[in-house]
Amino acid sequence: MNGAHKRRGGWSGWYLLFLVEIVVILWPPLYNKIVPSWRGIPFFYWFQLLWVIVSAAITAVVYWATEV
């Protein structure tokens, strides 16, 4: 097994970034508003769609930071 990567187990501080995603999305009073609207789309909808992209970016950062 020459050149095989050894998997590192355990917990990393990078996983705390997932907590940011969870708290923001699961706390609706933060984004339960109509204004500011963006191109006619109420804040409630575009904020959630924005967090889909932000969450994907955070997940990629955590993946690359914790990859061996």
MOHURA-V978961 format. One record per pair of residues at least 6 apart in sequence whose ideal C-beta (glycine too) atoms are under 7 Angstrom apart, sorted by the first residue. I is the first residue (numbers start at 1). J is the second residue. D is the distance in whole Angstrom. If there is no record, write none. Layout:
i j d
I J D
I J D
This chain:
i j d
5 68 5
6 68 7
7 68 6
8 68 5
12 66 5
14 62 5
14 65 5
14 66 5
15 62 7
17 58 5
17 61 7
17 62 5
18 62 7
21 55 5
21 58 6
24 30 7
24 51 6
25 51 6
31 43 6
31 44 6
31 47 4
32 44 6
33 43 5
33 44 6
34 42 5
34 43 6
34 44 7
35 43 6
36 43 6
37 43 6
38 46 5
